[in-house]
Amino acid sequence: MKVDKTAIIGGGHLGAAIAEGLLNSGWAEPSSLWVTRRQADKLSALAARGVQTGSDNCAAVRKATVVLLVVKPYQLEEVLAEILPELAPGALLVSLATGFGLERLQALSGGRFPLFRAMPNTAVAVGQSMTCYASLNASPHQEAVIQDLFGQVGQALLLPEAQLAAATALTSCGIAYALRYIRAAMTGGVELGFKSDQAQQLVAQTVKGAALLLEQAGSHPETEIDKVATPGGVTIRGLHEMEQQGFSPAVIQGLLAACKKMEQA
């Protein structure tokens, strides 16, 4: 579902990764993609691929069908004021600024545009993000455009805006929580006698396989656990000890704490 022109305002790590994903998937032609940042020289890799780069936000958004605002929350108001006069009627505005609500975005943009809030995670860099997004004043077709866009860099899910904080805890913060488990398991692997790089390979592939089991088979985690946790066996012994040490409650409380912090922002 290609569009005539896509502008990414804020070509830092996240913005550049999204641009790379859109190019690699073929969703965007280099000539139809514009990416800006203050230090435009840091966009040389994208420029080498034919992407229009620079620091002129107004030129970037002019006649753009989709505008991704990949800027910090404190920068969003200033950037919006700058680009509003240049936006095409009906341009899809997508904010990736955490904690910046759609109603506030609507007030700042004059209520003239279809609006979206999107929360990718850092796996966008490898085309495996879980992006949750919400919309305001958008048609089903316009929602489908944004669904397709973020589908190029992983999976995307449309949610009510009220659920975005919780979704961010599970996905954006969740990357860190999953990595912390991997780090802990790697440390355990070293304790068991493996070299650090071997432990990382073993644990990372195991976690990847576990995720694919759920994704491809569509089964519940406990269904897959039951397949390896034989009565009186080593797996159930390990699981029992982890639960005794507070594994599941710690994960749940961490998610709740992260969600509460975001709701207070």
Stockholm file with secondary structure:
# STOCKHOLM 1.0

chainA/1-265         MKVDKTAIIGGGHLGAAIAEGLLNSGWAEPSSLWVTRRQADKLSALAARGVQTGSDNCAAVRKATVVLLVVKPYQLEEVLAEILPELAPGALLVSLATGFGLERLQALSGGRFPLFRAMPNTAVAVGQSMTCYASLNASPHQEAVIQDLFGQVGQALLLPEAQLAAATALTSCGIAYALRYIRAAMTGGVELGFKSDQAQQLVAQTVKGAALLLEQAGSHPETEIDKVATPGGVTIRGLHEMEQQGFSPAVIQGLLAACKKMEQA
#=GR chainA/1-265 SS CCCSCEEEECCSHHHHHHHHHHHHHTSSCGGGEEEECSSGGGGHHHHHTTCEEESCHHHHHTTCSEEEECSCHHHHHHHHHHHGGGCCTTCEEEECCTTCCHHHHHHHHTTCSCEEEEECCGGGGGTCEEEEEEEESCCHHHHHHHHHHHHTTEEEEECCGGGHHHHHHHTHHHHHHHHHHHHHHHHHHHHTTCCHHHHHHHHHHHHHHHHHHHHHHCCCHHHHHHHHCCTTSHHHHHHHHHHHTTHHHHHHHHHHHHHHHHHHC
#=GC SS_cons         CCCSCEEEECCSHHHHHHHHHHHHHTSSCGGGEEEECSSGGGGHHHHHTTCEEESCHHHHHTTCSEEEECSCHHHHHHHHHHHGGGCCTTCEEEECCTTCCHHHHHHHHTTCSCEEEEECCGGGGGTCEEEEEEEESCCHHHHHHHHHHHHTTEEEEECCGGGHHHHHHHTHHHHHHHHHHHHHHHHHHHHTTCCHHHHHHHHHHHHHHHHHHHHHHCCCHHHHHHHHCCTTSHHHHHHHHHHHTTHHHHHHHHHHHHHHHHHHC
//
